[in-house]
Amino acid sequence: MADHSIRLDDKLDAYVRCVGMRESEPLRKLREHSKKTLVNAQLAIMPEEAGFLDLLVRLCGAKRIVEIGVYAGYSTLALAQALPEDGYLVALERDERFPPVGRPFWEEAGVADKIDLRLCDANEGIEKVLQENGPDSFDFAFIDADKASYMNYYEKSLQLVKPGGVICVDNVLWYGRVVDEKDKTHQTEAIRAINEHIVADDRVDMSMLTLGDGLTVVRKR
């Protein structure tokens, strides 16, 4: 038995992206467009993570998703493409500059009508979604917004998803900073706190994956 997961070099990483996932043409176009037009294009999830989310949504049979943090909409598109025809995705984003980058590609993929984009503070937005729909009303939640609010996003998402529903929390390895004992910055401490909270949370089943910058998958009991 190996002592640790295999480390991906550039060649292995390229191989995984070639045969380990399926990136739709609109997703590929959006990813390439973001690289050319956005300074922080790396803030979007990686293609292999998008592929995993797509599969997970389909495996769960999810019809209603809440996404906390849209940026340019790459993850939004991946999630929306996995939904059935009658699927619905509430997407919360505070910065109005970025979703317009992704919208043409949502439209190209034919999923724009499934996406309810709300430009708002995500803490206020998730509370409103909960008030509008009530507990246990969604199947899936994806958290990828400001790290300082992860605890609130997680707790609200846990109320919002039904038993058996799934919550995915992104950036849980925080570029390796979670194990840097000298790093006491607020965001790093917030990631450590949510990681420790989830692993001790007996309301859920969970597993942390070393995919992208770390992705924790939670199933509400």
Residue pairs with C-beta under 8 A, 6 or more apart in sequence:
5 210
6 12
8 16
16 48
17 23
17 47
17 48
20 48
20 51
21 47
21 48
21 50
21 51
21 52
22 51
22 54
23 31
23 47
23 50
23 51
24 81
24 109
26 77
26 81
26 105
26 106
26 108
26 109
27 47
27 50
27 74
27 77
27 78
27 81
27 105
27 109
29 105
29 108
30 72
30 73
30 74
30 77
30 101
30 102
30 105
31 44
31 47
31 74
33 101
33 105
34 41
34 44
34 72
34 74
34 101
34 102
35 41
37 101
38 72
38 98
38 101
41 72
43 71
44 71
44 72
44 74
44 75
45 53
45 74
45 75
45 78
45 144
45 170
45 212
46 211
46 212
48 211
48 212
49 75
49 170
49 211
49 212
49 215
50 74
50 75
50 78
51 78
52 209
52 211
52 215
53 75
53 78
53 79
53 82
53 142
53 168
54 78
54 79
54 81
54 82
55 82
56 140
56 166
56 168
56 217
57 65
57 79
57 82
57 83
57 140
58 82
60 139
60 140
60 165
60 166
61 139
62 82
62 83
62 87
62 139
62 140
62 165
62 166
63 83
63 84
63 86
63 87
63 88
63 139
64 87
64 88
64 89
64 137
64 138
64 139
64 140
65 79
65 83
65 87
65 88
65 89
65 90
65 138
65 139
65 140
65 141
65 142
66 89
66 90
66 92
66 126
66 129
66 138
66 140
66 141
66 142
66 157
66 160
67 75
67 76
67 79
67 89
67 90
67 91
67 92
67 141
67 142
67 144
68 92
68 122
68 125
68 126
68 141
68 142
68 143
68 144
68 145
68 153
68 157
69 92
69 93
69 122
69 142
69 143
69 144
69 145
69 146
70 76
70 91
70 92
70 93
70 98
70 99
70 102
70 117
71 93
71 95
71 98
71 144
72 98
72 99
72 101
72 102
73 91
73 98
73 99
73 101
73 102
73 103
73 105
73 106
74 102
75 142
75 144
76 89
76 91
76 99
76 102
76 106
76 115
76 117
77 102
77 105
77 106
77 109
77 111
79 89
79 140
79 142
80 87
80 89
80 106
80 109
80 111
80 114
80 115
81 109
81 111
83 89
83 111
83 114
87 114
88 114
88 116
89 114
89 115
89 116
90 116
90 118
90 129
91 99
91 115
91 116
91 117
91 118
92 118
92 120
92 122
92 125
92 126
92 129
92 145
93 99
93 117
93 118
93 119
93 120
93 122
94 119
94 120
94 121
94 122
94 145
96 119
99 117
99 119
103 112
106 112
106 115
118 125
120 128
122 145
122 146
122 149
122 153
123 149
123 152
123 153
126 152
126 153
126 156
126 157
126 160
127 156
129 160
130 156
130 159
130 160
133 160
135 159
135 160
136 160
136 161
136 162
136 163
136 165
137 160
137 162
138 160
138 161
138 162
138 165
139 161
139 162
139 165
139 166
140 161
140 165
140 166
140 167
140 168
141 157
141 160
141 161
141 165
141 166
141 167
141 168
142 167
142 168
142 170
143 150
143 153
143 154
143 157
143 167
143 168
143 169
143 170
144 170
144 171
145 153
147 171
147 174
147 187
147 190
147 191
148 186
148 187
148 190
149 190
150 169
150 190
150 191
150 193
150 194
151 190
151 193
151 194
151 197
154 167
154 169
154 194
154 197
154 198
157 167
158 167
158 203
158 204
158 218
158 220
161 167
161 220
162 220
163 220
163 221
164 219
164 220
165 219
165 220
166 217
166 218
166 219
166 220
167 204
167 217
167 218
167 220
168 215
168 216
168 217
168 218
169 194
169 198
169 215
169 216
169 218
170 212
170 213
170 214
170 215
171 191
171 213
171 214
172 178
172 191
172 194
172 195
172 208
172 213
172 214
172 215
172 216
173 210
173 213
173 214
174 187
174 188
174 191
174 213
174 214
175 213
177 183
177 185
177 188
177 191
178 188
178 191
178 192
178 195
180 188
195 208
195 216
198 204
198 206
198 216
198 218
199 206
199 208
201 218
202 221
203 220
203 221
204 218
204 219
204 220
204 221
205 218
205 219
205 221
206 216
206 217
206 218
206 219
207 216
207 217
208 214
208 215
208 216
208 217
209 215
209 216
209 217
